[in-house]
């Protein structure tokens, strides 16, 4: 029975990849979290049942906040709040919708509520402009500009954020946050350990998996085009058009991170690395000619491991920036 279930799962997985090729999707697939129910639900025309509004989790929204659960979050200004931001995060295989509810702000007086498709930290954006399918200006949705025309905003990945400015005490608004399954996520921020497979099926685009802590990473499977074995490590593979980059640094914009190594073609050797940066990214670049795939696992480095790799060039680079 276990062998039969595994065979069925593998066949359904292959079918999903084939469908994604036809649809032009490029995404990550989480190894440990794909269940039979998830696969069957992908083909089910009935939408996922949402939590009834009366059962939603509710709490106040703070001027600077991090939200990782579904629910309704209400901000009420006790005094002018001119520079506020709320960060929303979901599981790697989910996207986020943010609905505006019960908005009572003074748009003409300079108040605003703006949802951003991704995260902005210290002026840097994730996903970067190189990795997101929308131009930057389309990733901002302002309530005062769109009003009743667009009361719901859906993210393209598992993170989103809201900027807001309120001038008058007593002004308020409510945001309803929900999560939705995304079988093939492309750009992901991960805050926990795990194991993932990144797949780009014949689509010309880039996908990044960002791990925002010092990490030990192991590449276990690698396939670019018709190469099916382990990767070959180069100082640069850009001319091939299909390759995987390991990047490191202390910001979230992948275009500004330090290139640790590129992976392409085949090789026999180690695929194990320890990287002491605040942000480590597995980034796949695809020409669109092949089905590209890389599998990797990762975990947080402890303090002793960080100390032991201080002489590593990547560690020096990370601590000097």
ChimeraX commands (.cxc) that place a marker at each C-alpha (Angstrom):
marker #1 position 0.00,0.00,0.00 radius 0.5
marker #1 position 2.76,2.46,0.86 radius 0.5
marker #1 position 4.49,1.73,-2.46 radius 0.5
marker #1 position 1.21,2.30,-4.33 radius 0.5
marker #1 position 0.60,5.61,-2.55 radius 0.5
marker #1 position 4.12,6.77,-3.31 radius 0.5
marker #1 position 3.75,5.83,-6.99 radius 0.5
marker #1 position 0.47,7.73,-7.18 radius 0.5
marker #1 position 2.05,10.78,-5.56 radius 0.5
marker #1 position 4.96,10.71,-8.00 radius 0.5
marker #1 position 2.60,10.43,-10.98 radius 0.5
marker #1 position 0.47,13.30,-9.74 radius 0.5
marker #1 position 3.59,15.36,-9.12 radius 0.5
marker #1 position 4.78,14.71,-12.68 radius 0.5
marker #1 position 1.35,15.65,-14.00 radius 0.5
marker #1 position 1.47,18.92,-12.04 radius 0.5
marker #1 position 4.83,19.78,-13.56 radius 0.5
marker #1 position 3.53,19.02,-17.06 radius 0.5
marker #1 position 0.50,21.24,-16.47 radius 0.5
marker #1 position 2.74,24.02,-15.21 radius 0.5
marker #1 position 4.75,23.83,-18.43 radius 0.5
marker #1 position 1.59,24.32,-20.45 radius 0.5
marker #1 position 0.48,27.19,-18.21 radius 0.5
marker #1 position 3.91,28.83,-18.16 radius 0.5
marker #1 position 4.21,28.70,-14.38 radius 0.5
marker #1 position 7.58,28.62,-12.61 radius 0.5
marker #1 position 7.54,27.81,-8.96 radius 0.5
marker #1 position 9.03,26.05,-5.92 radius 0.5
marker #1 position 7.63,22.79,-4.63 radius 0.5
marker #1 position 8.04,22.01,-0.96 radius 0.5
marker #1 position 9.13,18.40,-0.53 radius 0.5
marker #1 position 7.94,17.79,3.00 radius 0.5
marker #1 position 4.59,19.54,2.76 radius 0.5
marker #1 position 3.06,18.08,-0.42 radius 0.5
marker #1 position 0.31,15.71,0.64 radius 0.5
marker #1 position -2.19,13.75,-1.43 radius 0.5
marker #1 position -4.88,16.16,-0.30 radius 0.5
marker #1 position -2.85,19.12,-1.58 radius 0.5
marker #1 position -2.41,17.45,-4.95 radius 0.5
marker #1 position -6.08,16.49,-5.30 radius 0.5
marker #1 position -7.14,20.00,-4.28 radius 0.5
marker #1 position -5.15,21.44,-7.16 radius 0.5
marker #1 position -7.45,19.68,-9.61 radius 0.5
marker #1 position -10.61,20.34,-7.60 radius 0.5
marker #1 position -12.67,23.14,-9.20 radius 0.5
marker #1 position -14.25,23.94,-5.83 radius 0.5
marker #1 position -12.38,26.76,-4.01 radius 0.5
marker #1 position -10.71,26.13,-0.69 radius 0.5
marker #1 position -13.18,26.71,2.13 radius 0.5
marker #1 position -12.28,29.89,3.98 radius 0.5
marker #1 position -12.68,30.56,7.67 radius 0.5
marker #1 position -16.04,32.30,8.26 radius 0.5
marker #1 position -15.58,35.96,9.10 radius 0.5
marker #1 position -17.17,35.58,12.53 radius 0.5
marker #1 position -14.52,32.97,13.44 radius 0.5
marker #1 position -11.50,34.97,12.24 radius 0.5
marker #1 position -8.77,35.80,14.71 radius 0.5
marker #1 position -8.84,39.48,15.67 radius 0.5
marker #1 position -6.38,41.83,17.34 radius 0.5
marker #1 position -5.21,45.45,17.10 radius 0.5
marker #1 position -2.62,46.32,14.46 radius 0.5
marker #1 position 0.48,48.10,15.75 radius 0.5
marker #1 position 2.33,50.92,13.99 radius 0.5
marker #1 position 5.26,48.51,13.43 radius 0.5
marker #1 position 3.97,44.96,13.25 radius 0.5
marker #1 position 4.70,41.44,12.01 radius 0.5
marker #1 position 1.70,39.24,11.18 radius 0.5
marker #1 position 1.97,35.51,10.43 radius 0.5
marker #1 position -1.66,34.40,10.88 radius 0.5
marker #1 position -4.96,34.92,9.11 radius 0.5
marker #1 position -7.36,37.33,10.76 radius 0.5
marker #1 position -8.71,40.85,11.04 radius 0.5
marker #1 position -6.35,43.54,12.27 radius 0.5
marker #1 position -7.59,47.00,13.23 radius 0.5
marker #1 position -5.46,50.09,13.62 radius 0.5
marker #1 position -6.88,53.05,15.58 radius 0.5
marker #1 position -4.68,56.11,15.89 radius 0.5
marker #1 position -4.32,57.49,19.42 radius 0.5
marker #1 position -2.07,60.26,18.04 radius 0.5
marker #1 position -0.57,61.09,14.64 radius 0.5
marker #1 position 1.36,58.12,13.25 radius 0.5
marker #1 position 3.33,59.24,10.22 radius 0.5
marker #1 position 5.61,56.28,9.45 radius 0.5
marker #1 position 4.07,52.84,10.03 radius 0.5
marker #1 position 4.54,49.44,8.40 radius 0.5
marker #1 position 3.12,45.94,8.89 radius 0.5
marker #1 position 4.90,42.88,7.49 radius 0.5
marker #1 position 2.80,39.85,6.51 radius 0.5
marker #1 position 4.24,36.38,6.03 radius 0.5
marker #1 position 2.85,32.96,5.11 radius 0.5
marker #1 position 4.17,29.47,4.44 radius 0.5
marker #1 position 6.37,29.07,1.34 radius 0.5
marker #1 position 3.51,27.42,-0.59 radius 0.5
marker #1 position 1.02,30.19,0.17 radius 0.5
marker #1 position 0.13,33.66,-1.08 radius 0.5
marker #1 position -1.61,36.41,0.89 radius 0.5
marker #1 position -4.68,38.54,0.24 radius 0.5
marker #1 position -5.20,41.81,2.10 radius 0.5
marker #1 position -8.71,43.30,2.12 radius 0.5
marker #1 position -9.47,46.88,3.15 radius 0.5
marker #1 position -12.41,47.04,5.60 radius 0.5
marker #1 position -14.05,49.88,7.56 radius 0.5
marker #1 position -11.57,52.51,6.39 radius 0.5
marker #1 position -11.95,55.89,8.11 radius 0.5
marker #1 position -8.94,58.00,7.15 radius 0.5
marker #1 position -8.44,61.46,5.62 radius 0.5
marker #1 position -6.98,60.88,2.15 radius 0.5
marker #1 position -7.18,64.57,1.28 radius 0.5
marker #1 position -5.37,65.43,4.50 radius 0.5
marker #1 position -2.36,63.27,3.61 radius 0.5
marker #1 position -3.36,59.93,5.14 radius 0.5
marker #1 position -2.65,56.78,3.13 radius 0.5
marker #1 position -2.74,52.98,3.29 radius 0.5
marker #1 position -0.57,51.22,0.69 radius 0.5
marker #1 position -0.14,47.48,0.16 radius 0.5
marker #1 position 3.17,46.38,-1.37 radius 0.5
marker #1 position 3.57,43.07,-3.21 radius 0.5
marker #1 position 6.65,41.86,-1.33 radius 0.5
marker #1 position 8.78,43.34,1.44 radius 0.5
marker #1 position 10.73,46.60,1.64 radius 0.5
marker #1 position 13.50,46.85,4.25 radius 0.5
marker #1 position 16.11,49.60,4.45 radius 0.5
marker #1 position 15.17,50.72,0.96 radius 0.5
marker #1 position 15.66,47.25,-0.56 radius 0.5
marker #1 position 12.86,45.19,-2.07 radius 0.5
marker #1 position 12.09,41.48,-2.15 radius 0.5
marker #1 position 11.56,40.13,-4.72 radius 0.5
marker #1 position 14.00,42.34,-6.57 radius 0.5
marker #1 position 12.96,44.10,-9.75 radius 0.5
marker #1 position 14.90,41.44,-11.69 radius 0.5
marker #1 position 12.92,38.58,-10.15 radius 0.5
marker #1 position 9.36,39.97,-9.99 radius 0.5
marker #1 position 7.05,39.79,-13.00 radius 0.5
marker #1 position 5.51,43.22,-12.32 radius 0.5
marker #1 position 7.19,46.62,-12.62 radius 0.5
marker #1 position 7.79,48.24,-9.24 radius 0.5
marker #1 position 5.05,50.87,-9.60 radius 0.5
marker #1 position 2.41,48.16,-10.13 radius 0.5
marker #1 position 3.42,46.43,-6.91 radius 0.5
marker #1 position 2.14,49.36,-4.82 radius 0.5
marker #1 position -1.66,49.57,-4.36 radius 0.5
marker #1 position -2.81,52.69,-2.51 radius 0.5
marker #1 position -6.26,52.79,-0.95 radius 0.5
marker #1 position -6.67,56.52,-1.51 radius 0.5
marker #1 position -5.87,56.14,-5.21 radius 0.5
marker #1 position -7.96,53.01,-5.85 radius 0.5
marker #1 position -10.72,53.50,-3.25 radius 0.5
marker #1 position -13.70,51.22,-3.74 radius 0.5
marker #1 position -12.36,50.08,-7.12 radius 0.5
marker #1 position -9.85,47.73,-5.51 radius 0.5
marker #1 position -10.53,46.68,-1.94 radius 0.5
marker #1 position -8.55,43.43,-2.14 radius 0.5
marker #1 position -4.87,42.95,-2.99 radius 0.5
marker #1 position -3.23,39.56,-3.62 radius 0.5
marker #1 position 0.49,38.98,-3.25 radius 0.5
marker #1 position 2.62,37.10,-5.79 radius 0.5
marker #1 position 4.61,35.27,-3.10 radius 0.5
marker #1 position 4.44,34.37,0.59 radius 0.5
marker #1 position 5.20,37.88,1.87 radius 0.5
marker #1 position 3.48,41.26,1.60 radius 0.5
marker #1 position 3.45,44.48,3.59 radius 0.5
marker #1 position 1.35,47.55,4.29 radius 0.5
marker #1 position 2.60,51.12,4.73 radius 0.5
marker #1 position 0.28,53.63,6.37 radius 0.5
marker #1 position 0.24,57.21,7.62 radius 0.5
marker #1 position -2.48,58.64,9.85 radius 0.5
marker #1 position -2.59,62.29,10.92 radius 0.5
marker #1 position -5.67,62.47,13.15 radius 0.5
marker #1 position -6.38,60.72,16.43 radius 0.5
marker #1 position -9.42,58.48,16.17 radius 0.5
marker #1 position -8.90,57.60,12.48 radius 0.5
marker #1 position -8.93,53.85,11.90 radius 0.5
marker #1 position -9.03,51.01,9.41 radius 0.5
marker #1 position -9.29,47.22,9.40 radius 0.5
marker #1 position -7.33,44.77,7.26 radius 0.5
marker #1 position -8.57,41.23,6.66 radius 0.5
marker #1 position -5.66,38.90,5.90 radius 0.5
marker #1 position -6.15,35.47,4.34 radius 0.5
marker #1 position -3.78,32.84,2.96 radius 0.5
marker #1 position -4.23,30.72,-0.15 radius 0.5
marker #1 position -2.40,27.63,-1.39 radius 0.5
marker #1 position 0.08,28.30,-4.19 radius 0.5
marker #1 position 1.25,24.90,-5.55 radius 0.5
marker #1 position 4.20,26.37,-7.45 radius 0.5
marker #1 position 5.59,29.42,-5.61 radius 0.5
marker #1 position 8.42,31.26,-7.35 radius 0.5
marker #1 position 9.88,33.78,-4.89 radius 0.5
marker #1 position 9.94,32.81,-1.21 radius 0.5
marker #1 position 11.21,34.15,2.09 radius 0.5
marker #1 position 11.76,31.39,4.64 radius 0.5
marker #1 position 12.23,31.88,8.38 radius 0.5
marker #1 position 12.46,28.22,9.36 radius 0.5
marker #1 position 14.50,25.13,8.48 radius 0.5
marker #1 position 13.29,22.88,5.69 radius 0.5
marker #1 position 13.79,21.07,2.42 radius 0.5
marker #1 position 12.59,22.37,-0.95 radius 0.5
marker #1 position 12.61,21.71,-4.64 radius 0.5
marker #1 position 12.68,24.67,-7.00 radius 0.5
marker #1 position 11.33,24.06,-10.53 radius 0.5
marker #1 position 11.15,26.40,-13.51 radius 0.5
marker #1 position 9.46,24.52,-16.39 radius 0.5
marker #1 position 10.47,26.09,-19.71 radius 0.5
marker #1 position 9.81,29.68,-18.75 radius 0.5
marker #1 position 12.19,32.62,-19.14 radius 0.5
marker #1 position 12.31,34.02,-15.62 radius 0.5
marker #1 position 14.24,34.04,-12.35 radius 0.5
marker #1 position 13.12,32.63,-9.00 radius 0.5
marker #1 position 14.71,33.24,-5.60 radius 0.5
marker #1 position 14.44,31.37,-2.30 radius 0.5
marker #1 position 15.62,33.66,0.51 radius 0.5
marker #1 position 16.72,32.25,3.89 radius 0.5
marker #1 position 16.99,35.13,6.34 radius 0.5
marker #1 position 19.48,33.74,8.84 radius 0.5
marker #1 position 23.00,32.18,8.82 radius 0.5
marker #1 position 22.55,28.79,7.25 radius 0.5
marker #1 position 23.95,25.37,6.49 radius 0.5
marker #1 position 22.73,24.38,3.03 radius 0.5
marker #1 position 22.96,21.10,1.11 radius 0.5
marker #1 position 22.15,20.76,-2.58 radius 0.5
marker #1 position 20.88,17.20,-3.03 radius 0.5
marker #1 position 19.55,17.19,-6.59 radius 0.5
marker #1 position 20.37,19.33,-9.59 radius 0.5
marker #1 position 19.12,19.30,-13.18 radius 0.5
marker #1 position 19.50,22.01,-15.81 radius 0.5
marker #1 position 18.14,21.16,-19.25 radius 0.5
marker #1 position 19.25,17.64,-20.18 radius 0.5
marker #1 position 21.84,17.39,-17.39 radius 0.5
marker #1 position 20.57,15.09,-14.70 radius 0.5
marker #1 position 23.49,14.56,-12.33 radius 0.5
marker #1 position 25.14,16.79,-9.77 radius 0.5
marker #1 position 26.09,20.39,-10.51 radius 0.5
marker #1 position 29.38,21.73,-11.66 radius 0.5
marker #1 position 30.61,24.67,-9.58 radius 0.5
marker #1 position 31.93,27.66,-11.52 radius 0.5
marker #1 position 32.99,31.16,-10.68 radius 0.5
marker #1 position 30.44,32.20,-13.32 radius 0.5
marker #1 position 27.87,30.35,-15.43 radius 0.5
marker #1 position 26.04,33.33,-16.88 radius 0.5
marker #1 position 26.88,32.47,-20.48 radius 0.5
marker #1 position 24.97,29.18,-20.23 radius 0.5
marker #1 position 21.61,30.96,-19.75 radius 0.5
marker #1 position 20.45,28.31,-17.24 radius 0.5
marker #1 position 22.13,28.18,-13.85 radius 0.5
marker #1 position 21.66,28.39,-10.09 radius 0.5
marker #1 position 23.33,31.03,-7.94 radius 0.5
marker #1 position 24.09,30.93,-4.24 radius 0.5
marker #1 position 24.09,34.51,-2.96 radius 0.5
marker #1 position 24.83,35.98,0.45 radius 0.5
marker #1 position 24.65,39.33,2.19 radius 0.5
marker #1 position 22.86,41.39,4.80 radius 0.5
marker #1 position 20.09,42.91,2.66 radius 0.5
marker #1 position 17.03,41.46,0.93 radius 0.5
marker #1 position 17.58,42.70,-2.65 radius 0.5
marker #1 position 19.08,39.73,-4.50 radius 0.5
marker #1 position 20.64,42.03,-7.12 radius 0.5
marker #1 position 22.82,43.54,-4.37 radius 0.5
marker #1 position 23.97,40.32,-2.71 radius 0.5
marker #1 position 27.45,38.82,-2.92 radius 0.5
marker #1 position 27.79,35.92,-5.41 radius 0.5
marker #1 position 29.08,32.93,-3.47 radius 0.5
marker #1 position 29.07,30.41,-6.30 radius 0.5
marker #1 position 27.24,29.45,-9.49 radius 0.5
marker #1 position 26.06,25.92,-10.22 radius 0.5
marker #1 position 25.74,24.57,-13.75 radius 0.5
marker #1 position 26.25,21.43,-15.90 radius 0.5
marker #1 position 27.54,18.39,-13.94 radius 0.5
marker #1 position 30.21,17.51,-11.44 radius 0.5
marker #1 position 31.19,14.98,-8.79 radius 0.5
marker #1 position 32.00,16.58,-5.47 radius 0.5
marker #1 position 30.61,18.21,-2.33 radius 0.5
marker #1 position 27.42,20.29,-2.35 radius 0.5
marker #1 position 27.52,21.20,1.33 radius 0.5
marker #1 position 28.09,24.81,2.44 radius 0.5
marker #1 position 27.89,26.90,5.61 radius 0.5
marker #1 position 27.13,30.59,5.03 radius 0.5
marker #1 position 27.21,33.12,7.84 radius 0.5
marker #1 position 25.24,35.91,6.15 radius 0.5
marker #1 position 21.98,37.35,7.43 radius 0.5
marker #1 position 20.41,36.43,4.09 radius 0.5
marker #1 position 21.30,33.47,1.88 radius 0.5
marker #1 position 19.52,33.05,-1.46 radius 0.5
marker #1 position 19.17,30.12,-3.83 radius 0.5
marker #1 position 18.41,31.83,-7.14 radius 0.5
marker #1 position 17.60,29.99,-10.36 radius 0.5
marker #1 position 17.98,31.72,-13.72 radius 0.5
marker #1 position 16.14,30.07,-16.60 radius 0.5
marker #1 position 16.36,30.74,-20.33 radius 0.5
marker #1 position 12.99,29.10,-20.91 radius 0.5
marker #1 position 14.44,26.34,-23.08 radius 0.5
marker #1 position 14.49,23.60,-20.45 radius 0.5
marker #1 position 12.81,22.30,-17.33 radius 0.5
marker #1 position 15.24,23.31,-14.56 radius 0.5
marker #1 position 15.20,21.89,-11.06 radius 0.5
marker #1 position 17.24,22.08,-7.87 radius 0.5
marker #1 position 16.55,20.47,-4.48 radius 0.5
marker #1 position 18.14,21.63,-1.26 radius 0.5
marker #1 position 17.81,21.44,2.51 radius 0.5
marker #1 position 18.88,24.03,5.05 radius 0.5
marker #1 position 19.09,24.76,8.77 radius 0.5
marker #1 position 20.11,27.55,11.13 radius 0.5
marker #1 position 23.77,27.68,12.14 radius 0.5
marker #1 position 24.38,27.79,15.87 radius 0.5
marker #1 position 26.71,30.30,17.53 radius 0.5
marker #1 position 29.64,27.89,17.70 radius 0.5
marker #1 position 29.40,27.13,13.99 radius 0.5
marker #1 position 29.34,30.84,13.24 radius 0.5
marker #1 position 32.50,31.35,15.25 radius 0.5
marker #1 position 34.26,28.48,13.49 radius 0.5
marker #1 position 33.76,29.94,10.00 radius 0.5
marker #1 position 34.85,33.51,10.70 radius 0.5
marker #1 position 37.92,33.08,8.49 radius 0.5
marker #1 position 35.73,32.15,5.53 radius 0.5
marker #1 position 35.63,34.86,2.81 radius 0.5
marker #1 position 31.86,34.90,2.76 radius 0.5
marker #1 position 31.78,35.39,6.52 radius 0.5
marker #1 position 34.24,38.27,6.26 radius 0.5
marker #1 position 32.15,39.83,3.55 radius 0.5
marker #1 position 28.94,39.54,5.52 radius 0.5
marker #1 position 30.37,40.98,8.70 radius 0.5
marker #1 position 32.03,43.85,6.86 radius 0.5
marker #1 position 28.72,45.02,5.34 radius 0.5
marker link #1:1,2 radius 0.2
marker link #1:2,3 radius 0.2
marker link #1:3,4 radius 0.2
marker link #1:4,5 radius 0.2
marker link #1:5,6 radius 0.2
marker link #1:6,7 radius 0.2
marker link #1:7,8 radius 0.2
marker link #1:8,9 radius 0.2
marker link #1:9,10 radius 0.2
marker link #1:10,11 radius 0.2
marker link #1:11,12 radius 0.2
marker link #1:12,13 radius 0.2
marker link #1:13,14 radius 0.2
marker link #1:14,15 radius 0.2
marker link #1:15,16 radius 0.2
marker link #1:16,17 radius 0.2
marker link #1:17,18 radius 0.2
marker link #1:18,19 radius 0.2
marker link #1:19,20 radius 0.2
marker link #1:20,21 radius 0.2
marker link #1:21,22 radius 0.2
marker link #1:22,23 radius 0.2
marker link #1:23,24 radius 0.2
marker link #1:24,25 radius 0.2
marker link #1:25,26 radius 0.2
marker link #1:26,27 radius 0.2
marker link #1:27,28 radius 0.2
marker link #1:28,29 radius 0.2
marker link #1:29,30 radius 0.2
marker link #1:30,31 radius 0.2
marker link #1:31,32 radius 0.2
marker link #1:32,33 radius 0.2
marker link #1:33,34 radius 0.2
marker link #1:34,35 radius 0.2
marker link #1:35,36 radius 0.2
marker link #1:36,37 radius 0.2
marker link #1:37,38 radius 0.2
marker link #1:38,39 radius 0.2
marker link #1:39,40 radius 0.2
marker link #1:40,41 radius 0.2
marker link #1:41,42 radius 0.2
marker link #1:42,43 radius 0.2
marker link #1:43,44 radius 0.2
marker link #1:44,45 radius 0.2
marker link #1:45,46 radius 0.2
marker link #1:46,47 radius 0.2
marker link #1:47,48 radius 0.2
marker link #1:48,49 radius 0.2
marker link #1:49,50 radius 0.2
marker link #1:50,51 radius 0.2
marker link #1:51,52 radius 0.2
marker link #1:52,53 radius 0.2
marker link #1:53,54 radius 0.2
marker link #1:54,55 radius 0.2
marker link #1:55,56 radius 0.2
marker link #1:56,57 radius 0.2
marker link #1:57,58 radius 0.2
marker link #1:58,59 radius 0.2
marker link #1:59,60 radius 0.2
marker link #1:60,61 radius 0.2
marker link #1:61,62 radius 0.2
marker link #1:62,63 radius 0.2
marker link #1:63,64 radius 0.2
marker link #1:64,65 radius 0.2
marker link #1:65,66 radius 0.2
marker link #1:66,67 radius 0.2
marker link #1:67,68 radius 0.2
marker link #1:68,69 radius 0.2
marker link #1:69,70 radius 0.2
marker link #1:70,71 radius 0.2
marker link #1:71,72 radius 0.2
marker link #1:72,73 radius 0.2
marker link #1:73,74 radius 0.2
marker link #1:74,75 radius 0.2
marker link #1:75,76 radius 0.2
marker link #1:76,77 radius 0.2
marker link #1:77,78 radius 0.2
marker link #1:78,79 radius 0.2
marker link #1:79,80 radius 0.2
marker link #1:80,81 radius 0.2
marker link #1:81,82 radius 0.2
marker link #1:82,83 radius 0.2
marker link #1:83,84 radius 0.2
marker link #1:84,85 radius 0.2
marker link #1:85,86 radius 0.2
marker link #1:86,87 radius 0.2
marker link #1:87,88 radius 0.2
marker link #1:88,89 radius 0.2
marker link #1:89,90 radius 0.2
marker link #1:90,91 radius 0.2
marker link #1:91,92 radius 0.2
marker link #1:92,93 radius 0.2
marker link #1:93,94 radius 0.2
marker link #1:94,95 radius 0.2
marker link #1:95,96 radius 0.2
marker link #1:96,97 radius 0.2
marker link #1:97,98 radius 0.2
marker link #1:98,99 radius 0.2
marker link #1:99,100 radius 0.2
marker link #1:100,101 radius 0.2
marker link #1:101,102 radius 0.2
marker link #1:102,103 radius 0.2
marker link #1:103,104 radius 0.2
marker link #1:104,105 radius 0.2
marker link #1:105,106 radius 0.2
marker link #1:106,107 radius 0.2
marker link #1:107,108 radius 0.2
marker link #1:108,109 radius 0.2
marker link #1:109,110 radius 0.2
marker link #1:110,111 radius 0.2
marker link #1:111,112 radius 0.2
marker link #1:112,113 radius 0.2
marker link #1:113,114 radius 0.2
marker link #1:114,115 radius 0.2
marker link #1:115,116 radius 0.2
marker link #1:116,117 radius 0.2
marker link #1:117,118 radius 0.2
marker link #1:118,119 radius 0.2
marker link #1:119,120 radius 0.2
marker link #1:120,121 radius 0.2
marker link #1:121,122 radius 0.2
marker link #1:122,123 radius 0.2
marker link #1:123,124 radius 0.2
marker link #1:124,125 radius 0.2
marker link #1:125,126 radius 0.2
marker link #1:126,127 radius 0.2
marker link #1:127,128 radius 0.2
marker link #1:128,129 radius 0.2
marker link #1:129,130 radius 0.2
marker link #1:130,131 radius 0.2
marker link #1:131,132 radius 0.2
marker link #1:132,133 radius 0.2
marker link #1:133,134 radius 0.2
marker link #1:134,135 radius 0.2
marker link #1:135,136 radius 0.2
marker link #1:136,137 radius 0.2
marker link #1:137,138 radius 0.2
marker link #1:138,139 radius 0.2
marker link #1:139,140 radius 0.2
marker link #1:140,141 radius 0.2
marker link #1:141,142 radius 0.2
marker link #1:142,143 radius 0.2
marker link #1:143,144 radius 0.2
marker link #1:144,145 radius 0.2
marker link #1:145,146 radius 0.2
marker link #1:146,147 radius 0.2
marker link #1:147,148 radius 0.2
marker link #1:148,149 radius 0.2
marker link #1:149,150 radius 0.2
marker link #1:150,151 radius 0.2
marker link #1:151,152 radius 0.2
marker link #1:152,153 radius 0.2
marker link #1:153,154 radius 0.2
marker link #1:154,155 radius 0.2
marker link #1:155,156 radius 0.2
marker link #1:156,157 radius 0.2
marker link #1:157,158 radius 0.2
marker link #1:158,159 radius 0.2
marker link #1:159,160 radius 0.2
marker link #1:160,161 radius 0.2
marker link #1:161,162 radius 0.2
marker link #1:162,163 radius 0.2
marker link #1:163,164 radius 0.2
marker link #1:164,165 radius 0.2
marker link #1:165,166 radius 0.2
marker link #1:166,167 radius 0.2
marker link #1:167,168 radius 0.2
marker link #1:168,169 radius 0.2
marker link #1:169,170 radius 0.2
marker link #1:170,171 radius 0.2
marker link #1:171,172 radius 0.2
marker link #1:172,173 radius 0.2
marker link #1:173,174 radius 0.2
marker link #1:174,175 radius 0.2
marker link #1:175,176 radius 0.2
marker link #1:176,177 radius 0.2
marker link #1:177,178 radius 0.2
marker link #1:178,179 radius 0.2
marker link #1:179,180 radius 0.2
marker link #1:180,181 radius 0.2
marker link #1:181,182 radius 0.2
marker link #1:182,183 radius 0.2
marker link #1:183,184 radius 0.2
marker link #1:184,185 radius 0.2
marker link #1:185,186 radius 0.2
marker link #1:186,187 radius 0.2
marker link #1:187,188 radius 0.2
marker link #1:188,189 radius 0.2
marker link #1:189,190 radius 0.2
marker link #1:190,191 radius 0.2
marker link #1:191,192 radius 0.2
marker link #1:192,193 radius 0.2
marker link #1:193,194 radius 0.2
marker link #1:194,195 radius 0.2
marker link #1:195,196 radius 0.2
marker link #1:196,197 radius 0.2
marker link #1:197,198 radius 0.2
marker link #1:198,199 radius 0.2
marker link #1:199,200 radius 0.2
marker link #1:200,201 radius 0.2
marker link #1:201,202 radius 0.2
marker link #1:202,203 radius 0.2
marker link #1:203,204 radius 0.2
marker link #1:204,205 radius 0.2
marker link #1:205,206 radius 0.2
marker link #1:206,207 radius 0.2
marker link #1:207,208 radius 0.2
marker link #1:208,209 radius 0.2
marker link #1:209,210 radius 0.2
marker link #1:210,211 radius 0.2
marker link #1:211,212 radius 0.2
marker link #1:212,213 radius 0.2
marker link #1:213,214 radius 0.2
marker link #1:214,215 radius 0.2
marker link #1:215,216 radius 0.2
marker link #1:216,217 radius 0.2
marker link #1:217,218 radius 0.2
marker link #1:218,219 radius 0.2
marker link #1:219,220 radius 0.2
marker link #1:220,221 radius 0.2
marker link #1:221,222 radius 0.2
marker link #1:222,223 radius 0.2
marker link #1:223,224 radius 0.2
marker link #1:224,225 radius 0.2
marker link #1:225,226 radius 0.2
marker link #1:226,227 radius 0.2
marker link #1:227,228 radius 0.2
marker link #1:228,229 radius 0.2
marker link #1:229,230 radius 0.2
marker link #1:230,231 radius 0.2
marker link #1:231,232 radius 0.2
marker link #1:232,233 radius 0.2
marker link #1:233,234 radius 0.2
marker link #1:234,235 radius 0.2
marker link #1:235,236 radius 0.2
marker link #1:236,237 radius 0.2
marker link #1:237,238 radius 0.2
marker link #1:238,239 radius 0.2
marker link #1:239,240 radius 0.2
marker link #1:240,241 radius 0.2
marker link #1:241,242 radius 0.2
marker link #1:242,243 radius 0.2
marker link #1:243,244 radius 0.2
marker link #1:244,245 radius 0.2
marker link #1:245,246 radius 0.2
marker link #1:246,247 radius 0.2
marker link #1:247,248 radius 0.2
marker link #1:248,249 radius 0.2
marker link #1:249,250 radius 0.2
marker link #1:250,251 radius 0.2
marker link #1:251,252 radius 0.2
marker link #1:252,253 radius 0.2
marker link #1:253,254 radius 0.2
marker link #1:254,255 radius 0.2
marker link #1:255,256 radius 0.2
marker link #1:256,257 radius 0.2
marker link #1:257,258 radius 0.2
marker link #1:258,259 radius 0.2
marker link #1:259,260 radius 0.2
marker link #1:260,261 radius 0.2
marker link #1:261,262 radius 0.2
marker link #1:262,263 radius 0.2
marker link #1:263,264 radius 0.2
marker link #1:264,265 radius 0.2
marker link #1:265,266 radius 0.2
marker link #1:266,267 radius 0.2
marker link #1:267,268 radius 0.2
marker link #1:268,269 radius 0.2
marker link #1:269,270 radius 0.2
marker link #1:270,271 radius 0.2
marker link #1:271,272 radius 0.2
marker link #1:272,273 radius 0.2
marker link #1:273,274 radius 0.2
marker link #1:274,275 radius 0.2
marker link #1:275,276 radius 0.2
marker link #1:276,277 radius 0.2
marker link #1:277,278 radius 0.2
marker link #1:278,279 radius 0.2
marker link #1:279,280 radius 0.2
marker link #1:280,281 radius 0.2
marker link #1:281,282 radius 0.2
marker link #1:282,283 radius 0.2
marker link #1:283,284 radius 0.2
marker link #1:284,285 radius 0.2
marker link #1:285,286 radius 0.2
marker link #1:286,287 radius 0.2
marker link #1:287,288 radius 0.2
marker link #1:288,289 radius 0.2
marker link #1:289,290 radius 0.2
marker link #1:290,291 radius 0.2
marker link #1:291,292 radius 0.2
marker link #1:292,293 radius 0.2
marker link #1:293,294 radius 0.2
marker link #1:294,295 radius 0.2
marker link #1:295,296 radius 0.2
marker link #1:296,297 radius 0.2
marker link #1:297,298 radius 0.2
marker link #1:298,299 radius 0.2
marker link #1:299,300 radius 0.2
marker link #1:300,301 radius 0.2
marker link #1:301,302 radius 0.2
marker link #1:302,303 radius 0.2
marker link #1:303,304 radius 0.2
marker link #1:304,305 radius 0.2
marker link #1:305,306 radius 0.2
marker link #1:306,307 radius 0.2
marker link #1:307,308 radius 0.2
marker link #1:308,309 radius 0.2
marker link #1:309,310 radius 0.2
marker link #1:310,311 radius 0.2
marker link #1:311,312 radius 0.2
marker link #1:312,313 radius 0.2
marker link #1:313,314 radius 0.2
marker link #1:314,315 radius 0.2
marker link #1:315,316 radius 0.2
marker link #1:316,317 radius 0.2
marker link #1:317,318 radius 0.2
marker link #1:318,319 radius 0.2
marker link #1:319,320 radius 0.2
marker link #1:320,321 radius 0.2
view
